[in-house]
Amino acid sequence: MKRGFILLSLLLLAPSCQRNSYSTYSRKHRVWYSCNIMDAPFNQITTPGRFVSVRKTDNILKTVDSDGNKTETVLSAVQNNSYIMGLAGLIIGTPTFNNDDMSIWAYDLGCPECDNRQTRLTFDVQGNATCSKCGGVWNLNSSGIPINTDGKENRPLYRYPATLNNGILTVAN
């Protein structure tokens, strides 16, 4: 009887031990991408305030920098099969704010409000990412927070872990 009471107590208390905690990184969409930051246009992303978008279409890697310069690269079969680009692609760069260690950050290229693979953000030299469908605007330099909320609670951009090792940047969750 005593054992049954203890077991029942533990079962009732177990759900209360779970925390509703905020995570810096999103796990909603899978990501795995790797590049050499010595190669153009990725050599820009170590400069504070500079970002590059990356997305995969068929076997082509399409990149756009903050100035709007576009690059297309044919992917090898291994790259094409292994790259997983989140919801709609990635925005990679070094923010100027909230980044004491000057690390590279990675956001999803998809709008977190529309949450649709076809709805991609565009971004400018000031680090503002905009959705043409819902009109949302986020600041890439300030943790991807929304900046035109119009009284509603917009979600921050989906952010993914990025690591830099010997010039190779890996974004993976």
C-alpha positions in Angstrom: 0.0 0.0 0.0 2.8 2.4 0.9 4.7 1.5 -2.3 1.5 2.2 -4.3 1.0 5.6 -2.7 4.6 6.6 -3.4 4.3 5.5 -7.0 1.0 7.4 -7.5 2.5 10.5 -5.9 5.5 10.4 -8.3 3.2 10.0 -11.3 1.1 12.9 -10.3 4.1 15.2 -9.6 6.1 14.2 -12.7 4.2 16.5 -15.1 4.7 19.5 -12.8 8.5 19.0 -13.0 8.5 19.8 -16.8 9.4 23.4 -17.5 8.0 25.6 -20.2 11.3 27.1 -21.1 12.3 29.3 -24.0 15.0 28.0 -26.3 17.2 30.2 -28.3 17.3 27.7 -31.2 14.4 26.3 -33.2 13.9 22.6 -33.7 10.7 23.0 -35.7 12.4 22.6 -39.0 15.5 20.4 -39.6 18.7 22.0 -40.8 22.1 20.8 -41.9 24.3 23.0 -44.0 28.1 23.6 -44.3 30.3 26.1 -46.2 33.8 27.5 -46.2 33.7 31.1 -45.1 36.9 31.9 -47.1 34.9 31.5 -50.3 32.8 34.3 -51.8 30.1 35.3 -51.0 30.4 33.7 -47.5 33.6 35.7 -46.8 31.2 38.7 -46.0 29.5 37.0 -43.1 32.2 37.6 -40.5 31.8 41.3 -40.9 29.3 42.7 -38.3 26.0 43.6 -39.9 26.6 41.6 -43.1 24.3 38.7 -44.0 23.9 36.2 -46.9 20.8 34.2 -47.7 21.2 30.6 -48.9 18.6 28.3 -50.4 18.6 25.1 -52.4 16.5 24.6 -55.6 16.9 21.3 -57.3 20.7 20.9 -57.5 21.5 24.6 -57.4 22.6 26.6 -54.3 21.3 30.2 -54.6 22.9 32.9 -52.5 22.1 36.6 -52.1 24.1 39.0 -50.1 22.9 42.2 -48.3 23.6 44.3 -51.4 21.4 42.0 -53.6 24.2 40.3 -55.4 23.2 36.9 -56.5 25.3 33.7 -57.0 24.3 30.3 -58.2 26.4 27.2 -57.6 25.8 23.7 -58.9 25.8 21.2 -56.0 27.4 17.8 -56.1 25.1 14.8 -55.6 26.4 14.5 -52.0 25.7 18.1 -51.2 22.3 18.1 -52.9 21.3 15.0 -50.9 22.7 16.1 -47.5 21.9 19.8 -47.3 18.7 20.4 -45.3 17.6 24.0 -45.4 15.0 24.5 -42.7 11.6 25.9 -43.8 12.8 28.0 -46.8 16.5 28.4 -46.6 19.0 30.3 -44.4 20.1 33.8 -43.6 23.7 33.7 -42.2 25.7 36.5 -40.8 27.3 38.3 -37.9 24.8 40.6 -36.0 26.1 43.9 -34.6 24.0 43.9 -31.4 23.7 41.3 -28.6 26.7 39.5 -29.9 29.7 40.0 -27.6 31.7 37.1 -29.0 31.1 38.2 -32.6 29.7 34.7 -33.5 27.9 33.9 -36.7 24.2 33.5 -36.4 21.8 31.6 -38.7 18.1 32.3 -39.2 15.5 30.7 -41.3 14.8 32.4 -44.6 11.1 31.6 -44.2 8.7 33.9 -42.4 7.8 32.6 -38.9 4.3 34.2 -39.1 3.3 32.8 -42.5 5.2 29.5 -41.7 5.1 28.6 -45.4 8.0 27.2 -47.5 7.1 29.5 -50.4 7.1 32.7 -48.3 10.7 33.9 -48.1 12.1 37.0 -46.4 14.1 39.6 -48.2 16.7 41.6 -46.3 18.5 44.9 -46.7 21.9 46.4 -45.8 20.5 47.7 -42.5 19.7 44.1 -41.4 15.9 44.3 -41.7 14.2 41.2 -43.0 10.8 41.7 -44.5 7.9 39.4 -45.5 6.1 40.5 -48.6 3.0 38.4 -47.8 2.2 39.4 -44.1 4.3 42.6 -44.0 6.3 41.6 -41.0 9.7 43.1 -40.4 12.5 41.6 -38.2 15.9 42.9 -37.2 18.7 40.5 -38.0 21.1 42.5 -35.9 19.0 42.2 -32.7 18.3 38.5 -32.3 15.7 38.4 -35.1 13.1 40.3 -33.1 10.0 41.8 -34.9 10.2 45.5 -35.2 6.8 46.4 -36.6 4.4 44.6 -34.4 1.4 47.0 -34.9 0.1 45.9 -31.5 0.2 42.2 -32.2 2.7 39.7 -30.8 4.8 38.6 -33.8 7.2 35.6 -33.4 10.9 36.1 -33.6 12.7 34.5 -36.5 13.6 30.8 -36.3 17.2 30.7 -35.3 19.6 27.7 -35.7 22.9 26.8 -34.0 25.9 27.8 -36.1 29.5 26.6 -35.4 32.7 27.8 -37.0 35.7 25.4 -37.0 38.9 26.0 -39.1 37.0 28.2 -41.6 34.1 25.8 -42.0 30.7 27.0 -40.9 28.2 24.4 -40.0 24.5 25.1 -39.3 22.7 22.1 -37.8 20.1 21.3 -35.2 
